[in-house]
């Protein structure tokens, strides 16, 4: 379980040091979800 905790700490550190990358990732995820929803509606 300590391995998971260590990975979470590294992820939090990376996110704090690279907020622009986090925003890009969120935008890509949102676009992917929006695209999937549009595909279902057609």
N, C-alpha and C positions, 0 to 999 in steps of 0.2 A: 504494500500500500504506500510505502514511502516513495517508490518510484513515481507513482501518479502525482503525489504531492510535489515532488521535485519538478516534474514536467509542468504542473500548473504554475509554480513559482516562476519558472523560466518564461512561460507564455505571458504572464502578467508583466514581467520585466521587459520583455520584447515589446509588448503593447504600449507600455509607458514610454519606451525609448523611441518608438516608431508610430506615432499616432496617425500619420498620413497613410501608412500601409494598412492599418486597421480600418480606416475610413474606406480605402479602396476595396478591401475585402468585403466590407459590409455592402458597398454599392454593387459589387459583382454578385453577391449572394441575393440581394434584392432583385437585381435584373434577371437572374436565373429563375427565381421564384415567380416573378411577374410574367416572364416568358412562358413558363410552364402553365400558369393559369390561363393565359391567352390561348395556348394550344388546346387546352381542354374545352374552351368555349366554342371553338370553330367546328 
